């Protein structure tokens, strides 16, 4: 049966009552253009505090979106407006995630942290420890997990739609410098992004979404990375490719690049059928199904990153309000960080790395 | 400019006069259902001799298609009807290609040999030597080279449509045992197929078509192969994945399997655009183009393997009649054989193999 009836159903929802008040930390374009509208559209969330390096900028954005509190990073750490929020959403350069998560944990606030979780495994581990020590919920913001197309794909996989999975292909490429022309942007600076750029920022989608869809993790990886363009001189992975092993004989191959035509694609081929998400990772997620001689395509007219973020915010709020288990918790994110680190290590040492 | 005007044009054609008479060797379903109708539809070809293990079968097929001569393999080797053909088309199990090519060469006939060229590199080398010694034309039957969609893709790549190539993804999967239910078929018998099945029979398409499209060859490969189903116990590659290096930093990844949902796909992503052939390799070749925010899909209503084979037969006949250079000559095929052998060696030794 094609999953068209109740395609958007929130099979994860456990409560419909209550509101979680968010402090949104880091006011880059993703927060202002996507996250704030998503929170405004969510059932269980409201934005109560905006946090930025500049109080002026925070105030300007807050006024535009009717958010009561606008504070600086310093004021956030000092506890200003800490009675006004229940949770924080951290959307800063990777290497700053830890400090805001730690402060939030100290104040007993729940933490929703953008992916990749942090710049290094060690810093991601410290984030998990801080949140566990403070006993606050921590979730990593993998918005694919609450995209309806991804959830329906996962159900189909669970129902055996493709039979035994044979191979997975993932690609995520985009022309970063055409999107953000600044050559000094943080995604090209290893002091702020961590191990690199294409794999950290883009390749993670293929890996994490496959983990979510199949419910299993790779056991070994071999990656190759190259950088030749001057703008990518400080990072190893202007371009990358990788192969992953799992405990069975599933074959997974991926490619990613921050300097290429935009394309997002995840394809799972099995003994009996195939599920493609194409496009996959940038707000529009089209489901392409085939089994034997039959083919079907499911396109969603109400697509976009804002819708995906709304679903993610409401999922997180639902978990906070009901206390139900969080799927993408800190340890889930930590597994990705270890896979990412292994990929960079593999590329540098030209060896397969066991996970 | 989208290549829709004269999409099917034979930019390779050098002559329109003359006819090449073919002996078709091996009367499996591909010859009877695809190659014989393709020759009948071709401008420069005619089928004059059919060669099979059984004279009765050869006669039956010949009568159905109005082919004058029907002979056995033994009679072919003994020179029966050798005045009645100018060229042979060899479409037998891989390990028999050499013997028919050698006999044809001895009789001074041109040779069109199906891919993969032979069961091993050594036997493929002997084929090249036999044809060079006899000074007869040898072509390996890569029908993708004369598919209009592939030729137009090649022109677009040459014109810089995708910019600098960043990554290539190729997949070729099919459910072999659903297509041909016999577990004793030659494609699962290493004595007849050569090194294996999925990479020899399917993976070769991604590799060879990429070589043709980009005009360059990989310099190193790393492959992984697994077989778990009982039907694939004698071959190493029920499933396979591989990564290829080129002289620059192009990243190529491929997968193939004879035990999976049917899918054929070649995707070339560049700094400026992307060209996909999807489906790609089984007679229908749909061209999917993107560049920046623009997308276009070119589907061909007059598709099918027979059309591809017709173009290939006419290309080969054109070369024989005019003496013009053959693109996919024996040495071109030999390069593929060495790549295939390296992939099996890589998988067995778990090492990267330099080419």
Interface residues (C-beta under 8 A of the other chain):
Chain A: X162 X163 X166 X167 X169 X171 X173 X175 X222 X224 X226 X228 X239 X240 X241 X243 X245 X249 X251 X252 X253 X254 X255 X257 X259 X260 X261 X262 X263 X265 X267 X269 X270 X271 X272 X273 X274 X290 X291 X292
Chain B: X162 X163 X166 X167 X169 X171 X173 X175 X222 X224 X226 X228 X239 X240 X241 X243 X245 X249 X251 X252 X253 X254 X255 X257 X259 X260 X261 X262 X263 X265 X267 X269 X270 X271 X272 X273 X274 X290 X291 X292
